[in-house]
Amino acid sequence: MFLAPKDLTFIGCSLELTVPHATHLHAAKLSASRTEVLSIFVLAAALSILTKISSSSAWWQLVLAAWGWLELTFYSVQLVRYHTLNAIKKSLPDLEHIEEIKRRFMSLRHVFDIKHFVSGWFFGRPWEELRRTNVDNFVAYGWYSSEMAELKPQVQRGVKSFVDEVLETWGETLEAGETPNVPYMTHMWEPLRVFPKPLFVHALSDAVALAHRMALRFQGFQHLRHKGLSYWIRLPPAQPAGQPAASSEAPGAASGLPIVFLHGVGFGMVPYWGFIDMLSRQENLRRPVVLMDLPHVSMRIYPQGLDIDDVAHALAGILANHDWPKACVMAHSYGTFVASRLCQLHPACVHATALIDPVCLMTCYPDLLHNFVYRQPKWETLLSMIGVMDVLRYVCSRDLLIAETFCRRFVWHSVMLWPQELPFNSLVVMSAKDDLVPWHLVKKQLANAQHPATVMVHPEMGHGGFLVSHAWQQQILDTLKPMLDGC
């Protein structure tokens, strides 16, 4: 069930009203101007306090003042960056691609109820209260990232024809007209929801990442770069005498089928420390391991976000540089978007996939966007493991670069992976209490498409829960092994 938004958007240190969809294109500018006014008062107060502290001769007060000046400078820089990143990005839609997505969408007829699907995008507004124009406008945004009035007449006719086809396919009807003041999720047009974090938090995150990099070196990983992206590689040790190699290549050779791991949103590879160590030590998976570093979704100080396509192209280049024609791509959460685009843009590079908490599957369903971008943590669940994960997700989703990644660089129909694009050698790992991935719909979609992927569902975990279960991690790796035998 979806609840109507509380219409609060965190911008800088302020709370801003979310503007209804008729004025979405002006929302970012309006919010930014209000933020600038508030920021003047914040900066003025901070300057006054720091000036007073700086006049003291006590060493601890001087240190405090110096750090305060650093924090103030960082906050000012972040305000400028927010103003830049908050700008709405307009691009011409790929009409041929969108027509293909429309055709594929019809295959979801037996996967979900269209009334629940549309209602979710309208923040839980009942289907019976919506009118045809409301849904036409939603389709114009969801498929073309545009207002209906901005589309060319031919494209407008295409929108209406598509809605007609959807209604006929699902056997539903809509009354003509428009219900006024009914918002729907327009994350690409709304002001970025950002909760400012002090420099200390980012510095701490970078320090932890540095410690983890040192640990990776200790584990035998080598640090390399390609097109500005950082990655780590570890070749397997040579097999003991008398034992066969894990592949047809020489043991330990860089030409064996590698396992590429792509992490999710949060604190980079740090939360995966134990899983990476387990993966590297598996006697039955003795093959190269490649770890991609995605700093723009890792709560670290980084100049700008990255397009998923750029990461996918870079990963294909890394495989080519090491003379690996194919790889097994293992990805978690956000990392599955990169895996999805690699399968779409460079399918020849992918021998197998292991998708954990696969947000790239059924991405069109409103749960992902609503629960990551709009929902706030619930007080009644804070003491549970799922509640803790909710708070961590909320903090991460309000990071400037993460918010920009999901609300300025995220188009669902570009990153959603369809069964016909998923390699036959695939492992899909989900959790029954995941509020981002509709696991039952993913399972139904794969079954309807008669895809041979192996599906694992943990009955008690939520999103990211696999990180705290050693036994579940081991089961994942054991299930993956047969897909790689002989490679």
C-alpha positions as CSV (number, residue, x, y, z in Angstrom):
1,M,0.0,0.0,0.0
2,F,1.2,3.5,-0.8
3,L,0.6,6.6,1.2
4,A,0.3,10.1,-0.1
5,P,3.6,12.1,0.2
6,K,4.0,14.4,3.1
7,D,5.1,17.0,0.6
8,L,8.4,17.7,2.4
9,T,11.7,17.8,0.5
10,F,15.0,18.2,2.3
11,I,17.0,20.9,0.6
12,G,20.2,22.1,2.3
13,C,19.0,22.7,5.9
14,S,15.5,23.6,4.8
15,L,12.2,21.9,4.3
16,E,10.6,22.6,1.0
17,L,7.1,22.0,-0.4
18,T,7.0,19.5,-3.3
19,V,5.3,21.4,-6.1
20,P,2.3,19.7,-7.9
21,H,3.1,18.2,-11.3
22,A,1.7,21.1,-13.3
23,T,4.6,23.3,-12.2
24,H,7.3,20.6,-11.8
25,L,9.6,22.3,-14.3
26,H,9.8,25.4,-12.1
27,A,10.2,23.5,-8.8
28,A,14.0,23.2,-8.8
29,K,14.5,27.0,-9.4
30,L,12.0,27.9,-6.7
31,S,13.5,25.5,-4.1
32,A,17.0,26.7,-4.9
33,S,16.1,30.4,-4.4
34,R,14.5,29.6,-1.0
35,T,17.6,27.6,0.0
36,E,19.9,30.5,-0.9
37,V,17.9,32.9,1.3
38,L,18.1,30.5,4.2
39,S,21.8,29.8,3.6
40,I,22.6,33.5,3.9
41,F,21.4,33.4,7.5
42,V,23.1,30.1,8.2
43,L,26.5,31.4,6.9
44,A,26.2,34.7,8.6
45,A,25.5,33.0,12.0
46,A,28.4,30.6,11.4
47,L,30.8,33.4,10.5
48,S,29.9,35.3,13.6
49,I,30.5,32.3,15.9
50,L,33.7,31.3,14.2
51,T,35.1,34.8,14.3
52,K,34.5,35.0,18.0
53,I,36.1,31.6,18.6
54,S,39.1,32.4,16.4
55,S,39.9,35.4,18.5
56,S,40.7,33.1,21.5
57,S,44.3,32.1,22.2
58,A,43.4,28.6,23.6
59,W,44.8,25.9,21.3
60,W,41.7,23.7,21.4
61,Q,39.5,26.7,20.5
62,L,41.9,27.5,17.5
63,V,41.6,23.8,16.4
64,L,37.8,24.0,16.7
65,A,37.7,27.2,14.8
66,A,39.9,25.8,12.0
67,W,37.7,22.8,11.6
68,G,34.7,25.0,11.7
69,W,36.1,27.1,8.9
70,L,36.6,23.9,6.9
71,E,33.0,22.8,7.5
72,L,31.7,26.2,6.6
73,T,33.7,26.2,3.4
74,F,32.5,22.6,2.6
75,Y,28.9,23.6,3.2
76,S,29.3,26.6,0.9
77,V,30.8,24.4,-1.9
78,Q,28.0,21.9,-1.4
79,L,25.4,24.7,-1.9
80,V,27.0,25.6,-5.2
81,R,27.1,22.0,-6.3
82,Y,23.5,21.5,-5.3
83,H,22.5,24.5,-7.5
84,T,24.4,22.9,-10.4
85,L,23.2,19.3,-9.9
86,N,19.6,20.3,-9.2
87,A,19.2,21.6,-12.7
88,I,16.6,19.5,-14.6
89,K,18.2,17.6,-17.5
90,K,16.1,17.5,-20.7
91,S,17.0,15.1,-23.5
92,L,15.3,13.9,-26.7
93,P,13.6,10.5,-26.2
94,D,14.7,7.6,-28.3
95,L,11.4,6.9,-30.0
96,E,12.5,3.5,-31.4
97,H,13.6,2.3,-28.0
98,I,10.4,3.5,-26.4
99,E,8.2,1.7,-28.9
100,E,10.1,-1.5,-28.1
101,I,9.6,-1.0,-24.4
102,K,5.8,-0.5,-25.0
103,R,5.7,-3.8,-26.8
104,R,7.5,-5.5,-24.0
105,F,5.3,-3.9,-21.4
106,M,2.3,-5.8,-22.8
107,S,4.0,-9.0,-21.8
108,L,3.4,-8.0,-18.1
109,R,-0.3,-8.5,-18.4
110,H,-0.2,-11.7,-16.4
111,V,2.4,-10.4,-14.0
112,F,0.7,-7.5,-12.2
113,D,-2.7,-5.7,-11.8
114,I,-2.5,-2.6,-13.9
115,K,-4.8,-0.7,-11.4
116,H,-2.4,-1.4,-8.6
117,F,0.6,-0.5,-10.8
118,V,-0.9,2.9,-11.8
119,S,-2.2,3.6,-8.3
120,G,1.3,3.1,-6.9
121,W,2.7,5.7,-9.3
122,F,0.0,8.1,-8.1
123,F,1.0,7.7,-4.4
124,G,-1.8,5.2,-3.7
125,R,-4.7,7.2,-5.3
126,P,-7.4,4.7,-6.1
127,W,-7.8,3.8,-9.8
128,E,-11.5,4.8,-9.6
129,E,-10.5,8.4,-8.8
130,L,-8.2,8.8,-11.8
131,R,-9.3,9.9,-15.2
132,R,-8.0,9.3,-18.7
133,T,-6.0,12.6,-18.9
134,N,-4.3,11.8,-15.6
135,V,-3.0,8.5,-17.0
136,D,-2.0,10.1,-20.4
137,N,0.1,12.7,-18.5
138,F,1.7,10.0,-16.4
139,V,2.6,8.0,-19.5
140,A,4.1,11.1,-21.2
141,Y,6.4,11.5,-18.2
142,G,7.1,7.9,-17.5
143,W,8.0,6.9,-21.1
144,Y,9.0,10.2,-22.7
145,S,10.2,12.3,-19.7
146,S,8.0,15.1,-21.0
147,E,4.8,17.0,-20.4
148,M,2.0,15.8,-22.7
149,A,1.7,19.3,-24.2
150,E,5.4,19.4,-25.1
151,L,5.2,16.3,-27.2
152,K,4.7,16.5,-31.0
153,P,1.2,15.7,-32.1
154,Q,2.3,12.4,-33.6
155,V,3.9,11.3,-30.3
156,Q,0.8,12.5,-28.4
157,R,-1.3,10.2,-30.5
158,G,1.2,7.4,-29.8
159,V,0.7,8.0,-26.0
160,K,-3.0,7.8,-26.3
161,S,-2.8,4.7,-28.5
162,F,-0.6,3.0,-26.0
163,V,-3.0,3.8,-23.1
164,D,-5.8,2.4,-25.3
165,E,-3.9,-0.8,-25.8
166,V,-3.0,-1.1,-22.1
167,L,-6.7,-0.7,-21.1
168,E,-7.7,-3.3,-23.7
169,T,-5.0,-5.8,-22.8
170,W,-5.8,-5.6,-19.1
171,G,-9.5,-5.3,-19.6
172,E,-9.9,-2.1,-17.7
173,T,-11.6,1.3,-18.4
174,L,-11.0,4.9,-17.5
175,E,-13.5,7.8,-17.5
176,A,-12.7,10.7,-19.8
177,G,-11.5,14.0,-18.3
178,E,-9.0,14.8,-15.6
179,T,-9.1,14.7,-11.8
180,P,-7.4,18.0,-10.7
181,N,-4.5,18.2,-8.2
182,V,-3.5,14.5,-8.4
183,P,0.3,14.2,-8.2
184,Y,2.3,11.3,-9.4
185,M,6.0,10.5,-8.9
186,T,8.0,12.8,-11.1
187,H,11.5,12.3,-9.5
188,M,13.3,13.7,-12.6
189,W,11.5,17.0,-12.3
190,E,11.4,17.6,-8.6
191,P,14.0,19.3,-6.5
192,L,16.7,17.0,-5.3
193,R,16.0,15.7,-1.8
194,V,19.2,16.3,0.0
195,F,20.1,16.2,3.7
196,P,23.4,18.0,4.3
197,K,26.1,16.0,6.0
198,P,29.1,17.6,7.5
199,L,32.6,17.2,6.0
200,F,33.4,15.0,9.0
201,V,31.0,12.3,7.8
202,H,32.4,12.3,4.3
203,A,36.0,12.3,5.6
204,L,35.2,9.4,7.9
205,S,33.6,7.5,5.0
206,D,36.8,8.1,2.9
207,A,39.0,7.1,5.8
208,V,37.1,3.8,6.2
209,A,37.3,3.2,2.4
210,L,41.1,3.8,2.6
211,A,41.4,1.3,5.4
212,H,39.4,-1.2,3.3
213,R,41.7,-0.6,0.3
214,M,44.7,-1.5,2.5
215,A,42.9,-4.7,3.5
216,L,42.2,-5.5,-0.1
217,R,46.0,-5.2,-0.8
218,F,46.6,-7.5,2.1
219,Q,44.2,-10.0,0.5
220,G,46.2,-10.0,-2.7
221,F,44.1,-7.5,-4.7
222,Q,45.9,-5.1,-7.1
223,H,44.5,-1.6,-7.7
224,L,44.1,-0.4,-11.3
225,R,42.3,2.4,-13.2
226,H,40.5,2.6,-16.5
227,K,39.0,5.7,-18.0
228,G,38.9,7.4,-14.6
229,L,37.3,4.4,-12.8
230,S,39.0,2.5,-10.1
231,Y,38.9,-1.3,-9.8
232,W,40.6,-4.1,-8.0
233,I,41.8,-7.4,-9.4
234,R,42.9,-10.6,-7.7
235,L,44.2,-13.6,-9.7
236,P,43.8,-17.0,-8.1
237,P,46.9,-18.8,-6.7
238,A,48.3,-21.7,-8.6
239,Q,46.6,-25.0,-7.9
240,P,48.6,-27.5,-5.7
241,A,50.4,-30.2,-7.7
242,G,48.2,-33.0,-8.9
243,Q,45.0,-31.0,-8.7
244,P,43.1,-29.9,-11.9
245,A,42.7,-26.2,-12.7
246,A,39.2,-24.6,-12.3
247,S,39.2,-23.9,-16.0
248,S,40.8,-24.9,-19.3
249,E,43.3,-22.1,-18.9
250,A,46.5,-22.4,-16.9
251,P,45.8,-22.0,-13.2
252,G,46.1,-18.5,-12.0
253,A,46.2,-17.1,-15.5
254,A,44.5,-13.8,-16.2
255,S,42.7,-15.4,-19.1
256,G,40.4,-17.5,-17.0
257,L,36.7,-16.6,-16.7
258,P,36.6,-13.8,-14.1
259,I,33.9,-12.9,-11.5
260,V,33.2,-9.2,-11.6
261,F,31.5,-7.8,-8.5
262,L,29.4,-4.6,-8.6
263,H,28.4,-3.1,-5.2
264,G,25.3,-1.2,-4.3
265,V,24.5,2.2,-2.8
266,G,25.9,3.0,0.6
267,F,29.5,2.9,1.8
268,G,31.2,1.4,-1.3
269,M,32.7,-2.1,-0.9
270,V,33.2,-1.8,2.9
271,P,29.9,-3.6,3.8
272,Y,30.9,-6.4,1.5
273,W,34.2,-7.0,3.2
274,G,33.2,-10.5,4.5
275,F,31.5,-11.5,1.3
276,I,34.5,-10.5,-0.8
277,D,36.8,-12.4,1.4
278,M,34.6,-15.5,1.2
279,L,34.4,-15.2,-2.6
280,S,38.1,-14.9,-2.9
281,R,38.8,-17.9,-0.7
282,Q,36.3,-20.3,-2.3
283,E,38.2,-23.4,-3.4
284,N,35.5,-24.3,-5.9
285,L,35.6,-20.8,-7.5
286,R,39.3,-20.5,-8.1
287,R,39.2,-17.8,-10.8
288,P,40.1,-14.1,-11.1
289,V,38.0,-11.6,-9.1
290,V,37.4,-8.0,-10.2
291,L,35.9,-5.4,-7.9
292,M,34.5,-2.2,-9.4
293,D,34.6,0.9,-7.3
294,L,31.6,3.1,-7.7
295,P,32.4,6.2,-5.6
296,H,29.5,8.3,-6.7
297,V,27.1,6.0,-4.8
298,S,29.4,5.5,-1.8
299,M,28.9,8.6,0.4
300,R,32.4,9.8,-0.4
301,I,33.8,13.1,-1.6
302,Y,33.7,12.8,-5.4
303,P,33.4,15.6,-8.0
304,Q,30.4,14.3,-10.0
305,G,28.0,11.5,-10.6
306,L,28.4,8.9,-13.3
307,D,26.0,7.7,-15.9
308,I,25.4,3.9,-15.7
309,D,26.2,3.5,-19.4
310,D,29.6,5.0,-18.9
311,V,30.3,2.5,-16.1
312,A,29.1,-0.4,-18.3
313,H,31.3,0.7,-21.2
314,A,34.3,1.1,-18.9
315,L,33.7,-2.4,-17.5
316,A,33.6,-3.8,-21.1
317,G,36.9,-2.0,-21.7
318,I,38.5,-3.5,-18.5
319,L,37.5,-7.0,-19.7
320,A,39.1,-6.3,-23.1
321,N,42.3,-5.0,-21.6
322,H,42.8,-8.2,-19.6
323,D,41.9,-10.4,-22.6
324,W,38.8,-11.7,-21.0
325,P,36.2,-12.3,-23.7
326,K,33.5,-13.1,-21.1
327,A,32.8,-12.7,-17.4
328,C,30.4,-13.8,-14.7
329,V,28.9,-10.5,-13.4
330,M,27.8,-10.6,-9.8
331,A,26.0,-7.5,-8.7
332,H,24.0,-6.2,-5.7
333,S,21.2,-3.6,-5.7
334,Y,22.4,-0.5,-7.7
335,G,25.2,-2.6,-9.1
336,T,22.6,-4.7,-11.0
337,F,21.7,-1.6,-13.0
338,V,25.3,-1.7,-14.3
339,A,25.0,-5.4,-15.0
340,S,21.8,-4.7,-16.8
341,R,23.3,-2.2,-19.1
342,L,26.3,-4.4,-19.7
343,C,23.9,-7.2,-20.8
344,Q,22.2,-4.7,-23.1
345,L,25.2,-2.9,-24.6
346,H,27.8,-5.6,-24.5
347,P,26.0,-8.9,-24.3
348,A,29.0,-10.8,-25.7
349,C,30.9,-10.0,-22.6
350,V,28.5,-11.7,-20.2
351,H,28.7,-15.5,-19.7
352,A,26.6,-15.6,-16.5
353,T,25.0,-13.2,-14.0
354,A,24.4,-13.4,-10.3
355,L,21.9,-10.7,-9.4
356,I,21.4,-10.1,-5.6
357,D,18.5,-7.9,-4.6
358,P,18.0,-7.1,-8.4
359,V,16.5,-3.7,-8.6
360,C,17.1,-4.0,-12.4
361,L,14.2,-6.5,-12.6
362,M,10.7,-5.1,-12.7
363,T,12.2,-1.6,-12.3
364,C,9.0,-0.2,-13.8
365,Y,7.0,-1.2,-10.7
366,P,6.5,1.8,-8.3
367,D,7.9,0.2,-5.2
368,L,11.5,0.9,-6.0
369,L,11.1,4.6,-6.7
370,H,8.6,5.3,-3.9
371,N,10.4,3.5,-1.2
372,F,13.9,4.7,-2.1
373,V,13.2,8.4,-3.0
374,Y,10.0,9.3,-1.2
375,R,9.5,7.2,1.8
376,Q,10.8,8.2,5.3
377,P,11.7,5.7,8.0
378,K,9.0,4.6,10.4
379,W,9.5,5.1,14.1
380,E,7.8,1.8,15.0
381,T,10.4,-0.3,13.1
382,L,13.6,1.5,14.1
383,L,14.7,-1.2,16.6
384,S,14.4,-4.0,14.1
385,M,17.1,-5.0,11.5
386,I,14.8,-3.9,8.7
387,G,14.3,-0.5,10.5
388,V,18.0,0.0,10.8
389,M,18.4,-0.7,7.1
390,D,15.6,1.8,6.4
391,V,17.5,4.5,8.3
392,L,20.7,3.8,6.5
393,R,18.9,3.8,3.2
394,Y,17.3,7.1,4.0
395,V,20.6,8.7,5.0
396,C,22.2,7.4,1.8
397,S,19.3,8.4,-0.5
398,R,19.7,12.0,0.8
399,D,23.3,12.3,-0.2
400,L,23.8,14.8,-2.9
401,L,25.5,12.6,-5.5
402,I,23.2,9.6,-4.8
403,A,20.2,11.8,-5.1
404,E,21.5,13.2,-8.4
405,T,22.2,9.7,-9.6
406,F,18.6,8.5,-9.0
407,C,16.7,11.7,-9.8
408,R,18.7,13.2,-12.7
409,R,20.4,10.2,-14.3
410,F,17.8,7.5,-13.8
411,V,15.3,6.5,-16.6
412,W,13.6,3.2,-15.7
413,H,13.1,1.9,-19.2
414,S,16.8,2.3,-19.9
415,V,18.0,0.3,-17.0
416,M,15.3,-2.3,-16.6
417,L,16.5,-5.8,-17.6
418,W,14.0,-7.9,-19.5
419,P,14.0,-11.8,-19.6
420,Q,15.1,-11.8,-23.2
421,E,18.2,-9.9,-22.2
422,L,19.1,-12.0,-19.2
423,P,21.7,-14.7,-19.9
424,F,20.5,-18.3,-19.5
425,N,23.3,-18.9,-17.0
426,S,21.8,-16.6,-14.3
427,L,21.2,-16.7,-10.6
428,V,18.6,-14.3,-9.2
429,V,18.7,-13.9,-5.4
430,M,15.9,-12.0,-3.6
431,S,14.3,-11.5,-0.2
432,A,10.7,-11.9,0.8
433,K,10.7,-8.7,2.9
434,D,12.4,-6.6,0.3
435,D,10.4,-3.4,-0.2
436,L,12.4,-2.3,-3.2
437,V,12.3,-5.5,-5.3
438,P,8.8,-7.0,-5.9
439,W,10.2,-10.5,-5.7
440,H,6.9,-12.3,-6.4
441,L,6.5,-10.3,-9.6
442,V,10.0,-10.9,-10.7
443,K,9.6,-14.6,-10.1
444,K,6.3,-14.6,-12.1
445,Q,7.8,-12.6,-15.0
446,L,10.7,-15.1,-15.3
447,A,8.3,-18.0,-15.1
448,N,6.0,-16.6,-17.7
449,A,8.9,-16.0,-20.0
450,Q,10.1,-19.6,-19.4
451,H,13.5,-18.3,-18.5
452,P,15.9,-21.0,-17.0
453,A,17.4,-18.7,-14.4
454,T,17.9,-20.1,-10.9
455,V,15.8,-18.1,-8.4
456,M,16.6,-18.1,-4.7
457,V,14.3,-16.3,-2.2
458,H,15.1,-15.8,1.5
459,P,11.9,-15.9,3.5
460,E,12.9,-13.5,6.3
461,M,15.4,-11.0,4.9
462,G,14.9,-7.5,3.6
463,H,16.9,-5.5,1.1
464,G,20.6,-6.0,1.8
465,G,20.0,-8.7,4.3
466,F,22.4,-11.1,2.7
467,L,25.3,-9.0,4.0
468,V,24.6,-10.2,7.6
469,S,24.1,-13.9,6.9
470,H,27.3,-16.0,6.4
471,A,25.2,-19.1,5.7
472,W,23.1,-17.4,3.0
473,Q,26.2,-16.0,1.3
474,Q,27.7,-19.5,1.2
475,Q,24.6,-20.9,-0.3
476,I,24.7,-18.2,-3.0
477,L,28.2,-19.1,-4.0
478,D,27.5,-22.8,-3.9
479,T,24.5,-22.3,-6.2
480,L,26.6,-20.2,-8.6
481,K,29.4,-22.8,-9.0
482,P,27.6,-25.2,-11.4
483,M,27.0,-22.2,-13.8
484,L,30.7,-21.6,-14.1
485,D,32.0,-25.2,-14.3
486,G,34.1,-25.8,-17.4
487,C,34.8,-22.1,-18.0
